[in-house]
Amino acid sequence: MKYLIVEDFAGQPALFVFPRRVDHADMRDQLPYGRVLAAGYVDLTDGAFHCHGGSAELGAAARPEDADLFARAFAAETRV
């Protein structure tokens, strides 16, 4: 899957996950939020999220902390 992390209106990261056939830039155009913080691909392997790649057209890439954001978003205790 592809993903974007954008800054929401409160300045917090907001995760968006979408199919690989959708371009990062096309998805970005659909979002009302501010700047793009990260973009790339996310995979779940052996129970762990792995973020990699990026979007040249948006000038954004996967960051080391992105996998932690995904883990927290999908944990039962908390929501991002």
C-alpha positions in Angstrom: 0.0 0.0 0.0 1.0 3.6 -0.5 0.7 6.3 2.2 0.9 10.0 2.9 1.4 11.7 6.2 0.1 15.2 6.2 -0.1 17.9 8.9 -3.7 18.3 10.1 -5.3 21.6 11.1 -4.1 21.1 14.7 -0.5 20.5 13.5 -0.6 16.7 14.2 0.3 14.0 11.7 -2.6 12.5 9.8 -2.1 9.1 8.1 -3.7 8.2 4.8 -3.2 4.7 3.3 -4.3 3.9 -0.3 -3.8 1.4 -3.1 -0.6 1.4 -5.1 -2.4 2.2 -8.4 -3.3 5.7 -7.0 -0.5 8.3 -7.5 0.7 10.1 -4.4 0.1 13.5 -6.0 -3.5 12.6 -7.0 -4.2 11.5 -3.4 -2.6 14.7 -2.1 -4.9 16.8 -4.3 -7.9 15.2 -2.5 -6.8 16.1 1.0 -7.8 19.4 2.7 -4.8 19.4 5.1 -1.5 21.4 5.0 1.9 20.3 4.2 3.1 16.7 3.4 5.3 15.3 6.1 6.1 12.0 4.5 5.1 9.8 1.6 6.0 6.3 0.5 5.0 2.6 0.8 4.0 0.6 3.8 4.2 -3.1 4.3 3.3 -5.3 7.2 5.8 -8.2 7.6 6.0 -10.5 10.6 3.8 -8.2 12.6 5.9 -5.1 12.0 5.3 -2.1 9.7 8.0 -1.2 7.2 7.9 2.2 5.5 10.1 2.8 2.4 10.4 4.8 -0.8 8.8 8.2 -1.4 7.2 10.5 -3.9 9.5 12.5 -6.2 6.6 14.6 -7.4 5.8 15.7 -3.8 9.4 15.9 -2.7 8.7 13.6 0.2 10.0 10.3 1.4 9.4 7.7 4.1 10.9 8.5 7.5 12.2 6.2 10.2 9.4 7.3 12.6 6.6 6.6 10.1 6.5 2.9 11.1 5.8 3.9 14.8 3.0 6.1 13.7 1.4 3.2 11.9 1.9 0.9 14.8 0.2 3.4 17.2 -2.7 4.0 14.7 -3.5 0.3 14.4 -3.0 -0.4 18.1 -6.3 -1.0 20.0 -5.3 1.4 22.8 -4.6 4.6 20.8 -5.5 6.4 17.6 -3.4 8.8 15.6 
